[in-house]
Structure formats: C-alpha cells, structure tokens
Amino acid sequence: MDMKTHWKSTLELLERAHRLREFTRESLQNPKYPDYRPLFTTQDEGTIVKYVMEVLRPFQYWTLWMSKRHTVTLHHFITVHNDMFDHMDGVMGALAKKKTAWKEDLFFAVKLARQKLSKYYAEVTPTTGMLLISARILDHFRKLRSFRKWDKGMDINPDDKTSYTTLNQEAFLKYVENEYCAKHRCVPVNKLETVPSNNLVPSATASG
C-alpha cells in the first residue's frame, strides 16, 4: 500500500479520460478523423467508467494515505484491510443479482480482488499480529504529537528544554541507550551535532 499500484494508475487514467470526454468529442468532429468517431464512448460506457471509478477510489485513498505518512504505518494493516473488505463486500452485494454483462464482469473482478487481499490478510499469524500490536505501542511519533498539542495549548515552545515534547524525547533516548543499546551492544545514542561524519550507523537522534 506504500507504493503506486496498478489500482491507482488505472483510476487516474479513467479520471483523466472522463474529464476530457467532451474535448475528445470535439476533436473527433474534425473531418480529418472520421474513422475514429466510432471509438468515442457511448452514454452507457460513460456510466460504466464512472461506476468503476467509484469502485477503485478507496484503493487510491489508502494508497495515498499510506504513502504520505511520515511515521509507522505497519499497525494500520488490519484497519486498511478491513475497510477494503467492507468496501468490496458492499460492491459485490450491490452487483450480486445484476444480469447486465458489464456488471457481472465487474462483480467477478471485485471477487478476485477480494480473494487476493484475503491471501495477504491470512498471512497475519499470531507472531506477525504481535508485531502489529508492538508497532502501535511503540509509535513514538504519535506520542510526540500528543505532547506537542499540550505544549501548544499552554503556549510553550516545543523546542524549549522544559517542554513536554523535549522532556519526552530525552527520556525516550535515555531509555533506548541505557536499557536497549547497553543490552544489545548497539551504537550509543549521541547528540545529533556530535555524530562523526564517518559514522555509518546513525544514532537514534539522527535517524529521527
């Protein structure tokens, strides 16, 4: 979901074609292109395109939402999948008894998409499930965002040494250095300005 997928590309292609539909019609009126006029989409085909766009829109939403995150996204795996399952179940329910050829084709396509998504979802084992839970608990960005809101509410500069944000950052880095790095022989947590230029392993501060 963090990558540009065929779902998103297909939707963008259809959206552009739909926006330019009237301009395409005008272009095909040119006497130079009589052979291409039958290729212009009919009213029914335009309806199909709009329906397919609505089916694909949630795929685009979650793709963009994930790609714009600047923090941990792993723990959103279940939320995203459940939302997509609900969306596809709704589409399939609406098309289940339709006998129009294109609606039957779309039902079949969504059904296959759901099966593929179910395959990925089934890979969430007790072990990987715990990984998702741990990612949620350890999402330091989310915690810092809460502290920044508190500082803002009290008109305190988050960079101030006495701010909740700074105190939390320092406590977190101290814990990582004393409790984690010491036990696992990691590179010590250094101040950003003291990290040597030839240090190939960034400190916790440098890596954000």
N, C-alpha and C positions, 0 to 999 in steps of 0.2 A: 504493500500500500504506500510505501515511501517513494515509489518510482512512478514515472509517467507510464501508464499502461495503455494497452490497446483499447480498453473501455473508454478512457478519457480522450484518446485521439479520435476514436470513432464518433464520440459525441461532439467534439469540436468541429469535425468535418461536416456533420449533419447540421449543426447550428449555423455554420457559415453558409452552407448551401440553402438553408431555409431563409436566412436573412437576404441573400442575393437572388431569391427566386424571381422577383418582379424585374430585376435588372437583367436576369438571364432571359426572361421572356422578351424584353425589349430588344436584346441583342439578336435573338433568333428571328425577329421580324425583318432583319436585314435581308434584302434579296440575295445577298452573297451566300446565305446559309440555308437554303430551302431543304436540303437533305437532313439537316439536324433538327428541324422543327418537331418531328415525331418523338424526339428524345425528351422534350420538356415534360416535367412531371404533371400528371393529372391531379385533379382535386382530391381524388381518393388516395393517390400516392403521397400527396402533401399531408393528409391526415395520418397516414402510416408513419411518416417521418416524425411528426410531432409526438405520436404515441411512443415511438422507440426512444426519442429524446427523453421523455419523462421516465422511461424505464431505466435509462442509463444515468440519469442525473445524480442519484445517490452515490454511484460509483465515483463520479467526478468529485462530489463533495468530500468524501472521505479521503480520496487521493490527495486533493489539495490541502485538506485539513492536516493530514499526517505530514506532508512534505514541508509545511510551514512551521511545524513545531520546532522549538529550539531546546527541547528538553526530552526526557524519557518518554517514549511512546509505546513501549512494549506492553505495559499493563492495560492499554486500550484495546488490545487484541480481541478480547471477548465482547466488549461493548460494540465495537465496529462490526464484528461478525453477526452478533445478534440483531443489530439494526438492519443489516443486509438480508439476513434470513427473513425478518418480518416483512421487509420491502418486497422480496421475491415471492414470498407466500401470498402477499396481497395481490400482486400482479397475476400469479398463477390462478388464484381464486376468481379473479375477475374474468380470466380468459378460459377457464376450465370447460365451460359449456358452449363456447363460441364455435361456430361451424365455418366461419369465413376463413379462407385458405391462409391469409397472412396472419390472422390471429392464432390459428393453430400452429403455424411456423414459429411465431413469437413465443407461444406457450412452451413449445419444445426447446427453444433456445434458452429460455429462462430456467427451465427444468435442468438442463445440462449444466448451466452456470451454477445452480444451487448445489448440484452433485459435486462439482469441482470445489466449491467453497467448503462443503461438508467434509471433503477429504482433508483439507488443511486444518479445519477445526478439530477433526478427530485425532490429530497429532498432539493435542494438548493432553498430556498424560499427567498423573499426579506429580511427577518430577517437574515438568515444564509449567504446570499450574502453580506450583510453589514459586517458580521463577517469576511468573507474572505478579504474584502477590508481593514478593520481595521488591520487585521494581517499583510497585506502587508505594510501598512503605518507605523505600529509600530515595524517593524522588525529591532530592534536595531543592530543586528549582521551585517546586510547589510550596515547600515550607518557606523559602526565602520570599516568595511573592506575598505570602501572608504577613510576614514581618515588615515588608516594605509598605504594605497598606496601613499597618499600625503606625509606622513612623510618619507616614504622610498625614494620617489622621491627627497626629499630635504635632504636626508642623516641625518634624525633626528630619534633618538631612540624613539619608540612609548611609552616607559615607562617614558620618560622624562616629567617633570611637565609642560613644555611649549609646548609639542607636541599637535597636533590636536586631537589625539586619547585620551590622558588623559583629556584634556580640555572638550571634548565632553562627556566623561564618567562622569566627575564630575558635569557637567551641567545637565546631564540626571538624575543622582541620586539625585541632589539637587531639581530638579523639582518634582520627584516622592515623595520625603519626604515632601516638602512644599505644593505641590498642590494636591497630591493624598492621601498620608498617613494621612495628617492632617485632610482632609475632611472625610475620611472613617475609621478613627481610626485604622489604620494599625500599625504594629510594625515599629518603626522608622528605617531608613536606617543607618546602622552602618558600621564603617570600619571593614574589614574582621578580623583584628587582635584583635578587641575589642569585638567581639561577644562572649557572655558567653557560656561555654561548655554545660550548661544545657538549653540553649535556643532552644526550639523545633521548633520555626518558624525561618527559615533562613532569613537573610537580603537580600536585592536586590543584594548586592555585593557578598555575599556568594553563592547565587543561580545562579550567572552568568548572 
